Amino acid sequence: MNEFGIIYANPKIYKIGHSNPKEFTIGYNNHKIFTINEITNWFDYLRSLMDFLWIGNINGDKLLSRTDDRYATITNKDFVGTIIPSTSVSTFSLQPDADYIADDLDECWFAGGISKHLTVNDLIGTDWNRTIVLYPNASPTNISAIALFKSTTILTDMLRDQIVHDFLLWIFWSEIHI
């Protein structure tokens, strides 16, 4: 576990309890490991780096961001629950918001300011430099988090290494840093 409270094992993030809608349990193979609240330092830290941060909060056809009240739209939703299954044929798009367009330096989400509709394969099939997708290293590659860095976030070697650990990214994500 690192100082931000993330376990380095393919976690499944799921909501618990009814009294606190901002409380989450991090688990592995449906076993509770620990609980975090949205007000913890980890969430504050990620909010300072990212304009979009989805971690399992789905309402209808929207992936709700933890950074503010914005969301990604799900088109042709074919799943239930708090993860996006690898078998989903749904597509995902961000609102054409000025911040999101400026943040999308990879042109992952937008082309010429127009929203793209990404599939699960689009999200996990490319190592984007500014968009992070959390999914297991083994099949099924169900997605449990998606994030988009702010355009002002500078990926220093230390920050890049921390993000690689926190989001279980491939060690060579966004350049080689050993």
C-alpha positions in Angstrom: 0.0 0.0 0.0 1.3 3.5 -0.8 0.9 6.8 1.1 -2.3 7.4 -0.9 -3.9 4.2 0.4 -3.9 2.2 -2.8 -3.2 -1.5 -2.8 -1.0 -2.7 -5.6 -3.2 -5.6 -6.7 -5.9 -5.6 -9.3 -8.6 -3.9 -7.2 -12.3 -3.8 -7.7 -13.8 -0.6 -6.6 -17.3 -0.7 -5.4 -19.7 1.5 -3.3 -20.8 0.3 0.1 -23.3 1.5 2.7 -26.4 3.7 2.2 -25.7 6.4 4.8 -22.6 7.8 3.1 -22.8 7.9 -0.7 -19.2 9.1 -0.9 -17.6 6.1 0.9 -16.0 3.3 -1.1 -14.5 0.0 -0.4 -11.4 -1.2 -2.2 -11.4 -5.0 -2.6 -9.9 -7.9 -4.4 -11.9 -10.9 -5.5 -14.9 -9.5 -3.5 -12.9 -9.4 -0.3 -12.8 -6.1 1.5 -9.3 -4.7 1.9 -10.0 -1.2 3.2 -12.5 1.7 2.9 -11.8 5.3 1.8 -13.9 8.4 1.8 -14.0 10.9 -0.9 -12.6 13.5 1.4 -9.4 11.7 2.0 -6.0 13.1 0.8 -5.9 10.6 -2.0 -9.0 12.1 -3.7 -7.8 15.6 -3.0 -4.5 14.7 -4.6 -6.1 13.3 -7.7 -8.5 16.2 -8.0 -5.5 18.6 -8.1 -4.1 16.6 -11.1 -7.3 15.7 -13.1 -10.3 17.3 -14.5 -12.1 14.0 -15.0 -11.9 11.1 -12.5 -14.4 8.3 -12.8 -14.2 5.6 -10.1 -17.2 3.3 -10.4 -19.9 5.9 -10.0 -22.5 5.3 -12.7 -25.9 7.0 -12.9 -28.0 5.8 -15.8 -26.0 6.5 -18.9 -23.4 8.7 -17.2 -20.0 8.0 -15.7 -19.9 10.6 -12.9 -16.7 12.4 -12.3 -15.3 12.7 -8.8 -13.8 16.1 -9.5 -17.0 18.0 -10.1 -20.5 17.5 -11.5 -19.3 16.7 -15.1 -19.6 13.2 -16.6 -18.8 11.0 -19.5 -21.8 9.8 -21.5 -22.4 6.1 -22.2 -24.1 5.3 -25.5 -25.9 2.0 -26.0 -25.3 0.9 -22.4 -25.3 -2.8 -22.1 -24.1 -3.4 -18.5 -25.1 -2.9 -14.9 -22.9 -2.3 -11.9 -19.9 -0.2 -11.1 -17.4 -1.5 -13.6 -17.3 -1.5 -17.4 -17.0 -5.1 -18.6 -14.5 -5.9 -21.2 -17.3 -7.4 -23.3 -19.3 -4.2 -23.4 -20.1 -2.7 -26.8 -21.1 0.6 -25.3 -19.3 3.7 -26.3 -18.1 6.5 -24.0 -17.6 10.2 -24.7 -16.8 13.3 -22.7 -18.8 16.5 -22.9 -17.3 19.0 -25.3 -16.2 21.2 -22.4 -13.4 23.7 -23.0 -11.3 22.2 -20.1 -11.7 18.7 -21.4 -10.8 19.7 -24.9 -7.7 21.6 -23.7 -6.8 18.6 -21.4 -7.0 16.1 -24.3 -3.5 16.6 -25.6 -3.5 13.0 -27.0 -6.7 13.5 -29.0 -8.1 10.5 -27.2 -11.5 12.0 -26.5 -11.8 14.8 -29.1 -10.9 15.4 -32.8 -11.0 19.1 -33.7 -13.1 19.8 -30.6 -15.7 17.2 -31.5 -16.3 14.4 -29.0 -15.2 10.9 -30.1 -17.2 7.8 -29.0 -14.7 5.4 -27.5 -15.2 1.6 -27.1 -13.7 -0.5 -24.3 -11.1 -1.6 -26.8 -10.2 2.0 -27.6 -9.7 2.8 -23.9 -7.6 -0.3 -23.1 -5.9 -0.8 -26.4 -3.8 2.4 -26.4 -1.4 3.8 -23.7 -2.6 7.4 -23.7 -0.3 9.9 -22.0 -3.1 12.1 -20.6 -5.9 9.6 -20.1 -5.5 6.8 -17.6 -7.6 3.7 -17.6 -7.6 1.2 -14.7 -8.1 -2.4 -15.6 -6.6 -5.8 -14.6 -3.5 -7.1 -16.3 -5.3 -10.4 -17.1 -8.7 -11.2 -18.7 -11.3 -10.1 -18.1 -10.1 -6.5 -18.6 -13.0 -4.8 -16.9 -12.5 -1.1 -16.5 -12.9 0.3 -12.9 -11.5 3.8 -13.3 -10.9 6.4 -16.0 -9.1 9.7 -15.5 -8.0 12.7 -17.6 -5.1 14.9 -16.5 -5.6 18.6 -16.4 -3.7 20.4 -19.2 -1.7 22.2 -16.5 -0.5 18.9 -14.9 3.2 18.3 -15.5 4.1 14.7 -15.4 7.4 14.7 -13.6 9.3 11.5 -13.2 8.1 11.2 -9.6 4.5 11.9 -10.4 4.6 9.5 -13.4 6.0 6.8 -11.2 3.3 7.4 -8.6 0.6 7.3 -11.2 2.0 4.0 -12.6 1.7 2.5 -9.2 -1.6 4.0 -8.1 -3.4 3.0 -11.4 -1.6 -0.3 -12.0 -0.3 1.0 -15.3 2.1 -0.9 -17.5 5.7 0.0 -16.4 6.5 1.6 -19.7 3.4 3.8 -19.7 4.2 7.3 -21.0 8.0 6.6 -21.5 10.5 4.4 -19.7 11.3 5.4 -16.0 13.1 2.9 -14.0 
